[in-house]
Amino acid sequence: MDSAEIVDMVAKGAPASEVSSALKDMMFAKSAEFVDTAAPEVAKSLFGEPEEGDPLPEVGDGVEVDAELEQETEQEEE
């Protein structure tokens, strides 16, 4: 629905709840369009882009424990 249709609704005496709902729908659609357009640019500015040739870091499942670090900690405690 565009703004001309909303003006027509008001001119024809449509109930206020219908006009309000149409306005809300139109504003939501426009804001969603803006967010979809702006999101990639905002992400690039916050997180940057990987340089050419830079490998992405490997991500583990968080379970693996470094055995050397564990041994050093045990030795320090003794």
C-alpha positions as a Markdown table, in Angstrom:
| # | Residue | x | y | z |
|---|---|---|---|---|
| 1 | Met | 0.0 | 0.0 | 0.0 |
| 2 | Asp | 1.4 | 3.4 | -0.9 |
| 3 | Ser | 0.7 | 6.9 | 0.6 |
| 4 | Ala | -1.9 | 7.7 | -2.1 |
| 5 | Glu | -4.0 | 4.8 | -1.1 |
| 6 | Ile | -3.9 | 5.9 | 2.5 |
| 7 | Val | -5.0 | 9.4 | 1.6 |
| 8 | Asp | -7.9 | 7.8 | -0.4 |
| 9 | Met | -8.8 | 5.8 | 2.7 |
| 10 | Val | -9.0 | 9.0 | 4.8 |
| 11 | Ala | -10.9 | 10.9 | 2.1 |
| 12 | Lys | -13.5 | 8.1 | 1.8 |
| 13 | Gly | -14.0 | 8.0 | 5.6 |
| 14 | Ala | -12.4 | 4.6 | 6.4 |
| 15 | Pro | -12.3 | 3.7 | 10.1 |
| 16 | Ala | -9.4 | 5.2 | 12.0 |
| 17 | Ser | -8.2 | 1.7 | 13.0 |
| 18 | Glu | -7.9 | 0.7 | 9.3 |
| 19 | Val | -6.0 | 3.9 | 8.5 |
| 20 | Ser | -3.7 | 3.4 | 11.5 |
| 21 | Ser | -3.1 | -0.2 | 10.6 |
| 22 | Ala | -2.3 | 0.8 | 7.0 |
| 23 | Leu | 0.2 | 3.5 | 8.2 |
| 24 | Lys | 1.9 | 1.1 | 10.5 |
| 25 | Asp | 2.2 | -1.5 | 7.8 |
| 26 | Met | 3.7 | 1.0 | 5.4 |
| 27 | Met | 6.2 | 2.3 | 8.0 |
| 28 | Phe | 7.2 | -1.2 | 8.9 |
| 29 | Ala | 7.8 | -2.1 | 5.3 |
| 30 | Lys | 9.9 | 1.0 | 4.7 |
| 31 | Ser | 12.0 | 0.4 | 7.9 |
| 32 | Ala | 12.6 | -3.3 | 7.0 |
| 33 | Glu | 13.8 | -2.2 | 3.6 |
| 34 | Phe | 16.2 | 0.3 | 5.2 |
| 35 | Val | 17.5 | -2.3 | 7.6 |
| 36 | Asp | 18.0 | -4.9 | 4.8 |
| 37 | Thr | 20.0 | -2.3 | 2.8 |
| 38 | Ala | 22.0 | -0.9 | 5.7 |
| 39 | Ala | 22.9 | -4.1 | 7.6 |
| 40 | Pro | 25.8 | -5.3 | 5.3 |
| 41 | Glu | 27.4 | -1.9 | 5.4 |
| 42 | Val | 27.1 | -1.7 | 9.2 |
| 43 | Ala | 28.6 | -5.2 | 9.6 |
| 44 | Lys | 31.5 | -4.3 | 7.4 |
| 45 | Ser | 32.2 | -1.2 | 9.4 |
| 46 | Leu | 32.0 | -3.0 | 12.7 |
| 47 | Phe | 33.8 | -6.3 | 11.8 |
| 48 | Gly | 35.8 | -5.4 | 8.7 |
| 49 | Glu | 36.4 | -7.7 | 5.9 |
| 50 | Pro | 39.1 | -10.3 | 5.8 |
| 51 | Glu | 42.2 | -9.4 | 3.8 |
| 52 | Glu | 42.9 | -11.2 | 0.6 |
| 53 | Gly | 44.9 | -14.3 | 1.4 |
| 54 | Asp | 44.3 | -14.2 | 5.2 |
| 55 | Pro | 42.9 | -17.5 | 6.2 |
| 56 | Leu | 39.9 | -17.5 | 8.5 |
| 57 | Pro | 40.8 | -18.8 | 12.0 |
| 58 | Glu | 39.8 | -22.3 | 12.8 |
| 59 | Val | 37.1 | -22.6 | 15.4 |
| 60 | Gly | 36.9 | -25.7 | 17.6 |
| 61 | Asp | 34.1 | -27.1 | 19.6 |
| 62 | Gly | 35.6 | -25.7 | 22.8 |
| 63 | Val | 36.3 | -29.1 | 24.4 |
| 64 | Glu | 40.0 | -29.5 | 23.5 |
| 65 | Val | 42.3 | -28.6 | 26.4 |
| 66 | Asp | 45.9 | -27.7 | 25.8 |
| 67 | Ala | 47.9 | -30.5 | 27.5 |
| 68 | Glu | 51.1 | -28.3 | 27.9 |
| 69 | Leu | 49.2 | -25.6 | 29.6 |
| 70 | Glu | 47.6 | -28.1 | 31.9 |
| 71 | Gln | 51.0 | -29.6 | 32.8 |
| 72 | Glu | 52.5 | -26.2 | 33.5 |
| 73 | Thr | 49.6 | -25.4 | 35.9 |
| 74 | Glu | 50.1 | -28.6 | 37.7 |
| 75 | Gln | 53.9 | -28.0 | 38.1 |
| 76 | Glu | 53.3 | -24.5 | 39.4 |
| 77 | Glu | 50.8 | -25.8 | 42.0 |
| 78 | Glu | 53.4 | -28.3 | 43.4 |
